[in-house]
């Protein structure tokens, strides 16, 4: 790792909980010597990435990051980060790939990309994805704030006979999402449509939306579901990264285990076929 | 300048208009050799401050800046940036110092600090500062978006006999603000209150609010106004910096000229007194 990278890495130690870090604490955290650490801190301060609290002499995140973030948002908006990923997701699965963002208590479609593999395919027609009735919504609710779930419980409209329209049913669904890492909407919004969704995180490290694959329900089987899950994990990691977010550790491990077990199954299937 | 600073400085070349910069363009912009520039770019990419466009091979602002900006906003919110500056502004002028932020088409008080020098002083009672009737509002309108002025023109309520209640009067007032760099509310909102305001800019480089000094009108004279103007320039530069913004070049030069001319006047006065 270069000197420049090592210096910039110091910024990663700041968080909402660790607002200020002094020279001694930086030494302790990084295990580097005082002179080097001080030299890095001076350079970061000089460029505005850090600033020093006049009272405590500790360092905190500097104002330059706000300017840089503004440039990032203007030049690479959320939609752009998603658009790079959806075509791959659609083509690898042969289905409709779509992403949505959380606005207040609503999940709103951001953009989608349809594969041309099958004539029978899903087309998004509504701008809003009901949180209690879609794979995307389940993913967002399961990993979102309790207040979001609370607001959703007030309006559990029945869309199909599979829609969870009471608190107990929805909680059971969400518990399964937390255990597997995937929101499943098996004809919960519309008859014949099967959606699998995973949550997306932004720089606030909270759920900011979902990426999902929607398919004709009759086409779903263990193999197609396995492919969709693998591709969704990859897409969610990429989009979350481009939004400046980090996938929560527990969920990320869950996904890694899923990838491992799915690839083992694939090997087993291949062997049994051979 | 250290290696680390030189590398980070590369980020400053990006803007809304210059979203992507390739290696050759960086060389041209900075006048540095190819190997060094490439080394810097790799380090910035490694830390997520930059990312490379897979198609064009050019660099753009990376996702890490979003995460860092979130930490900055959570740990040093706008109010905090202002609170560091207002006490100095209040004590140096002996008056009420206050800051406001633009929310939609309204200017809303953020926080204030009162000097205890005089018994007769101004106290802010309303949460909103009418844009057409206050020094802060004039500063914001003069340097803000045309749409903001257009919306303001629809509701020019008369507060005192000095309030500009027609488009011609308000335009004349704003022209003076653009020429001097100061919004003056001489009893335009309330009889007996004299306010001087300057605009604040945030990371989007547009007007985000104002910082102002409000005084009892009878206390205003050339000398107190000169002191207030000097202190306001310093406060506005500091707050704008802490909000990740940059004072537009033309206005910044205007302020520098003002500081120079005010300090010359002071010298002249001292000499004539001697």
Boltz contact constraints between the chains, C-beta under 6 A:
constraints:
  - contact:
      token1: [A, 2]
      token2: [B, 43]
      max_distance: 6.0
  - contact:
      token1: [A, 3]
      token2: [B, 3]
      max_distance: 6.0
  - contact:
      token1: [A, 4]
      token2: [B, 4]
      max_distance: 6.0
  - contact:
      token1: [A, 4]
      token2: [B, 7]
      max_distance: 6.0
  - contact:
      token1: [A, 4]
      token2: [B, 43]
      max_distance: 6.0
  - contact:
      token1: [A, 5]
      token2: [B, 43]
      max_distance: 6.0
  - contact:
      token1: [A, 5]
      token2: [B, 46]
      max_distance: 6.0
  - contact:
      token1: [A, 5]
      token2: [B, 47]
      max_distance: 6.0
  - contact:
      token1: [A, 7]
      token2: [B, 4]
      max_distance: 6.0
  - contact:
      token1: [A, 8]
      token2: [B, 47]
      max_distance: 6.0
  - contact:
      token1: [A, 11]
      token2: [B, 68]
      max_distance: 6.0
  - contact:
      token1: [A, 14]
      token2: [B, 71]
      max_distance: 6.0
  - contact:
      token1: [A, 16]
      token2: [B, 74]
      max_distance: 6.0
  - contact:
      token1: [A, 19]
      token2: [B, 75]
      max_distance: 6.0
  - contact:
      token1: [A, 43]
      token2: [B, 2]
      max_distance: 6.0
  - contact:
      token1: [A, 43]
      token2: [B, 4]
      max_distance: 6.0
  - contact:
      token1: [A, 43]
      token2: [B, 5]
      max_distance: 6.0
  - contact:
      token1: [A, 46]
      token2: [B, 5]
      max_distance: 6.0
  - contact:
      token1: [A, 47]
      token2: [B, 5]
      max_distance: 6.0
  - contact:
      token1: [A, 47]
      token2: [B, 8]
      max_distance: 6.0
  - contact:
      token1: [A, 60]
      token2: [B, 75]
      max_distance: 6.0
  - contact:
      token1: [A, 61]
      token2: [B, 68]
      max_distance: 6.0
  - contact:
      token1: [A, 61]
      token2: [B, 71]
      max_distance: 6.0
  - contact:
      token1: [A, 61]
      token2: [B, 72]
      max_distance: 6.0
  - contact:
      token1: [A, 63]
      token2: [B, 241]
      max_distance: 6.0
  - contact:
      token1: [A, 63]
      token2: [B, 242]
      max_distance: 6.0
  - contact:
      token1: [A, 63]
      token2: [B, 244]
      max_distance: 6.0
  - contact:
      token1: [A, 65]
      token2: [B, 65]
      max_distance: 6.0
  - contact:
      token1: [A, 65]
      token2: [B, 68]
      max_distance: 6.0
  - contact:
      token1: [A, 65]
      token2: [B, 69]
      max_distance: 6.0
  - contact:
      token1: [A, 65]
      token2: [B, 72]
      max_distance: 6.0
  - contact:
      token1: [A, 66]
      token2: [B, 69]
      max_distance: 6.0
  - contact:
      token1: [A, 66]
      token2: [B, 72]
      max_distance: 6.0
  - contact:
      token1: [A, 66]
      token2: [B, 203]
      max_distance: 6.0
  - contact:
      token1: [A, 66]
      token2: [B, 244]
      max_distance: 6.0
  - contact:
      token1: [A, 67]
      token2: [B, 203]
      max_distance: 6.0
  - contact:
      token1: [A, 67]
      token2: [B, 244]
      max_distance: 6.0
  - contact:
      token1: [A, 68]
      token2: [B, 11]
      max_distance: 6.0
  - contact:
      token1: [A, 68]
      token2: [B, 61]
      max_distance: 6.0
  - contact:
      token1: [A, 68]
      token2: [B, 65]
      max_distance: 6.0
  - contact:
      token1: [A, 69]
      token2: [B, 65]
      max_distance: 6.0
  - contact:
      token1: [A, 69]
      token2: [B, 66]
      max_distance: 6.0
  - contact:
      token1: [A, 69]
      token2: [B, 69]
      max_distance: 6.0
  - contact:
      token1: [A, 70]
      token2: [B, 203]
      max_distance: 6.0
  - contact:
      token1: [A, 70]
      token2: [B, 204]
      max_distance: 6.0
  - contact:
      token1: [A, 71]
      token2: [B, 14]
      max_distance: 6.0
  - contact:
      token1: [A, 71]
      token2: [B, 61]
      max_distance: 6.0
  - contact:
      token1: [A, 72]
      token2: [B, 61]
      max_distance: 6.0
  - contact:
      token1: [A, 72]
      token2: [B, 65]
      max_distance: 6.0
  - contact:
      token1: [A, 72]
      token2: [B, 66]
      max_distance: 6.0
  - contact:
      token1: [A, 74]
      token2: [B, 16]
      max_distance: 6.0
  - contact:
      token1: [A, 75]
      token2: [B, 19]
      max_distance: 6.0
  - contact:
      token1: [A, 75]
      token2: [B, 60]
      max_distance: 6.0
  - contact:
      token1: [A, 203]
      token2: [B, 66]
      max_distance: 6.0
  - contact:
      token1: [A, 203]
      token2: [B, 67]
      max_distance: 6.0
  - contact:
      token1: [A, 203]
      token2: [B, 70]
      max_distance: 6.0
  - contact:
      token1: [A, 204]
      token2: [B, 70]
      max_distance: 6.0
  - contact:
      token1: [A, 241]
      token2: [B, 63]
      max_distance: 6.0
  - contact:
      token1: [A, 242]
      token2: [B, 63]
      max_distance: 6.0
  - contact:
      token1: [A, 244]
      token2: [B, 63]
      max_distance: 6.0
  - contact:
      token1: [A, 244]
      token2: [B, 66]
      max_distance: 6.0
  - contact:
      token1: [A, 244]
      token2: [B, 67]
      max_distance: 6.0
